[in-house]
Amino acid sequence: MIFLDGENDQKISYHPIIPNDFFEDMESPWKGRVKRIHVEEAFAEVERAAEALSLAISEDFLPIISRIKATTAPLGGPKGEVVYAREHEAVWFKGKRFAPVAWAGTPGEEQIKQLRPAIDSKGRKVGLEWFTTVKVEDALTRYHEAGDKAKARVLELLRGLSAELQTKINILIFASMLLVIAKALFAHVRLNIRSLKSSI
């Protein structure tokens, strides 16, 4: 039931668009604790949610980033990137000066129109440079819910294992004490036999 170091079926999710720290922080508390076969459904749900989050970010943020990269400005040009906001456990778009002066239907404009300010858990704007979309927020919520379910399932399994082992701990302690006593007796007997042989 316990996950062993040599097993590699529980890798942290990875998507090139999303900063690695995000998945590491979200999944490392529970992944690698128990064998995957015991929580397969929860793991699969997290993987599907991570894929959906990656897709939402690709569709909503990448066109804006591509537009920014295509724009060249000597100083103070547009900036934008997908960033992991650790304190909010979210992946958002962080940028400035990326909105066009005149809307001309060019690539990325539709996605820029969908952006809304990122909101923290208390309902306050995170900052002037932080943005998200409804689709990304929905995918992020689904990912967090799937991760919470997986974490709860892993903890439930570990608590069950702990309770099961708790009943057997007294037997293990007793057996180890008997082993220590038996080794000590054997050492004394062996020492006495040697001393008897040397005296004869």
Summary of the structure (lengths in Angstrom):
residues: 200
radius of gyration: 28.8
end to end distance: 57.2
largest distance: 110.5
contacts: 521
relative contact order: 0.13
helix: 58%
strand: 12%
